[in-house]
């Protein structure tokens, strides 16, 4: 599922690709008002994406352990005050980290780490099996990406 932030980033990238060159006096045949509106939209998207992501919750931690959480930071700070000087307030983000994109190197390393293929097939593919295993890894990568 795509988040709103990811969708805004994709829209900004699409606008960057589609916007005519500002130095072109004809604006690639586009109406100047349209180009100004597209540039304003791209600027608004850039500004929105530059804003930091706000945490979903604020937690009250004691000794590194989460004891309470609140949607409002001030409420969490009030609870920490009542718990004493050992309690600290910190953000809790509910969005999981973005997955790393799959590369052929990461796929190869994962196959070796999980012992599906022998490390020798990667270290010296031509000497190991004339590169057959390496070509199979490449075929698998093309198939799943």
Buried (B, 14 or more C-beta within 10 A) or exposed (E): EEEEBEEBBEBBEEBEEEBBEEEEEEBEEBEEEEBEEBBEBBEEBBEEEEEEEEBEBBBBBBEEEEEBBBEEBEBBBBBBEEBEEEBBBBEBEEEEEEEEEEEBEEBBEEBBEEEEBEEEBBEEBEEBBEBEBBEBBBEBBEEEE
